[in-house]
């Protein structure tokens, strides 16, 4: 596959790139999709260094992307690291800012430079959530409207709209902030892991903002990971146990138990896995500071209202 693809690869410009930002890509057994992403990243005017974490089961992906002009470093952990691969990539980045992509997403030209400019100008800004456009038709991801309508009050030292959520393949972080809070939490591994990171950044005093002038492209195709809904359900409960007040955690756990009892897809597996991980969650429990909990409750109320209207994300 790599030999067939090589002649069509994008040639990387030799013009100076932006030295402030690295793109971190995690991938697993999707070499064709990864090559498309790398081609798009190689064509960016910012010419970012790209660190790829390959969670694949064999060396097919490594062979396919060998010598690609976009890749600065290819890391192959001993096992599947899930979302924690982003932590690994960030630790190997040599720039102050890191933009995340998956093997089916990339950045529009100019977005990375704009993100770096905003991070330069706003020293408390820890994470920027970008607008996401999906597929060849560039459809708006539903999360864009949710983030744009965030009820959190404006903060004078932050750009855009303050939020406590984002899409993992469409965000840019200040590496110092990301690593200081531990990056993505090992207990969650994968599936709805962004909320806990947002909580931890906010609890540490870092700002999180949605800026629609930054744009990521997402082409998920038809390769949705099996079991993802169960992981998202499980991790929602674990996140509340790790950071939210007990009444919130109990409501989340009760809701999952009822969903499992009524046979909702993915719920029995999610409940079983949440119970297995519960002792570790309790051992690592660290409730949010009051101002972050107030923000989380405000977003909970907003989400509940959307759900009643049938428009929840």
N, C-alpha and C positions, 0 to 999 in steps of 0.2 A: 504493500500500500504506500509506503513512504517513497519508493522509487517512482511510482506512477504520479504521485502528487508533487514531487520536487520541482519539475519544470515550471509548474504554475504558481509556485510560491511568490509571495510579494517580496520584492527587493527592498531592503530597508534603506532609507535615505541616509546619506553620510553627513547631512547637516547637523549642527549641534542640537542636542535634545534638552529637555528640561531636567536639571539635576536634582529637583526637589521631590520627585515622586516615582515610586515603583508600583507595578501592577503585580498582584499575587493571584495566581490561578490554581484552584484545586480541581483535580480530574480523577475519574475512575472508569476505566474500560470504555472510553468514548473517544477513540483516537481521531475519527473523522470530524466530529464536532470540535474537538480541541484544535485541530489544524485550521479550521475556519476562524476560530477565535484568535489564534496566533497570527494568522494573516492580517486580520483586522487591526490587531494591536501593532503589528510591524509597520502598518501604513499610517499610524498616527503622527501628526507633526511634532508631538512632544517626545517621540522616540523613547518611551519609558523602558527602563530595564524591567524584565519580566522574570519572576521566580515562579516556577511550576512545581507543585507538589503532586506527585503521581501516586494515587492510592490503588492503582490497578492490581489485578490478581496475577498478571504475568508481565513480560517485558514487551508486549505488542505495542503499547503506547510509546514506550521509550524509543523503540526502533523507528516508529512512524515519524516522530518529531525530532529525531537526531539531526543536529545541524541547522535547525530552523533559525533564521536570523533574529527572531524576536526574543528568543530565550537567552537570558543571562545565566540562570542556574536552574537545573532540574534536580529536584530532591525526591528520593524514593524511600519512604519509610519502610520499616520491616513489616508493618501491617496497615490496614485501613485506618486512617486517622480521622475520617469524617471532617466535620467543620474545624476540628483542631488543627488540620493542615494549614489553616489560615494563620494560626499562631506560629507555626513552624516557619512559614514563608515570611511573616513579619520579622521574626528574629533574624532572618538572613538578609533582609533589606538593608541597604546602606544609605537610604534617603530618609528625611524626616517624616514623609507622608507615604501612606500605602493605600492604593486603590484595590478593591477586591473584584475579581471576576470569577465566574465559574467557567467550565469548558463549553458552555453554550451562551456566553454573554461577553460583551466587550464595551468599549467606551466610544462615544462620538468624538470626532476631532475637536479639539479646543476645550473639552470638558475637564480634562485633567489639569491643564494650565489654570483654568478658572478656579478649580478646587484648591490648588496650591496657593493661588493669590488670596483666596478667602482665609485659608488657614494661616497664611503669613500675617494678614491684617487683624485677625481675631485670636489672640493667644489663648483664650479659654476654650476655644472651639475644639472639641475632641473628635467629633464625627460629623460628616456631611452625608445626608441621605439624598440620592439623586432621583430624578424622574426616570421612569423605566418605560421603554417602548417595546412592544412584544411583536415578534414575527416580521415577515417581509412587509406586512401592511402597516407596521409601526403603530399598532393599537396601544392605547393607554392601558397600562397595568392598573387594575382597580385600586391598588394601594396608593397610587398617586393622589387620587381625590381624597382618600382618607387622611393622608399626611398633610395635604394642602388645607384641609378643614380642621386641623388640630386645634382643640379648644385651649391649649396652654397659652398663657399670656406672653406677648413679645418680651424679649430680653434685650436691653440696649447694647450689650456687648457681643451680640450674636447676629449673624445674617439670617435671612430666611425665616422659616417658621419653626419655633421650638417643638420638638417631638420626643417621644419615647419609643419609637419604632422605626424600622427601616428594612430594606431587602438586602440580604447578605451579599448578593452579587452586584449591588448597585450602591456602594457606599465607599467613602474615602475617610481614612482615620489618620489622626496624628499618632505616629508610632509610639511616642513616649507615653501617651495616655492609654492607648490600647494595651501595651505590654504591662503598664503599671497596675492595671486592674485584672491582669491575668488573661486577657483576650477572651475567647469563647470558653465556656465552662466545661470541664471534662465529663461531668456527670450527664450532660445532655447529649453530647456526641454529635447529633445531627437532628434537625427537624424543629423549626420554630425556636432556634437558639438565639435569635437576635434580641428578643425582649430582655433576657437576663443581662446581656452585655450592655444594652441601653440603660437598664437600672444601675448597673455597677459603675458605668461612666458618670451618670448623673449623681450618684451617691458620693463619688470621689470629687465632685465639683466641676466636672467637665461639661461643656455644652454640647447639645445634639440638635442639629437643625436640618430641615428639609429645604433644599434649594433647587427649584425646578429648572434653573438655567444650566444645571449639570445634567447630562443625559447618558444613560446606559441603554444598550440594545440587548434584548433577551430573545433567544431563539430556542425555546425548549423542545420543539418538535414533538415527537410521540414517545419520548423515552423517560417518562416520569418514573421515578424510582418506586418499586413495589413497597408497600407498607409505610409510605410516608405519612399518611393520615394518622396511623397509629402512633408514630413517633411524635407528631405534633401534639396529639392529645396527651400522651405521656409527659412530654416536656412542659406543657402548660401547667399540669399539676405539680411537677417537680419545681418549676420556677416559683410558683406561689409558696410552696413549702420552704424554699430557700430564702425568699426575700419579703413575702407579704405577711400581714397579720394573720393570726390563726383563723378568724372567721372567714377570711378570703380563701385561705388554703382549704378549709373544711368544705366550703361551697364547691370549690373546684373538684375536690376528691369525691364528694357526694354526686356531683353531676356526672363524673366519669363512671362511677359505680352504677348509676341508674342507666347510663347509656350501654354499659356492658350487659346489664341484666335484661335489657330489651333488645339485645342483639344488634346494636348499631355497628356498622362496618368499622373494623379496626379497634373498637372499644375494649373487647375482652383482652386482646393482646396488650393494649395500652395500660389497662388496669394491672395486669399481671406484672408488667415490666416496671410500672411505677411503684408497686408494692415492694418489689425486689430492691429497688434503689432508694426506698424511703429512709432506711437507717443512715445511709451516706448523706442524704439531703439534710436530715436533722442534725447530723454532726457538723455540717458546713453551713448551717442556718445563720444568716446575718441580716436581720430586718433592715429595711430601708430607713434612712433618716426621715424625720417628719415632713420636710418640704418635698422630698421625692415621693413619699407615700401619698401626699395630698395630690400631686400631679397624676400619680397612677390611678387614684380613685376618681379623679375628674375624667380620665380616659375610660375607666370602667363604666361610668355613668353614660358617657357618650356612646360607647359600644353597645350598651344595653338598649339605649334609645334607638340606635340603628337596627338592632336585631328585631325589635318590636315592629319596626316599619318595613322589615324585610330587606334591608340594605346593608347588613353587616358584612364586613370583608371576609 
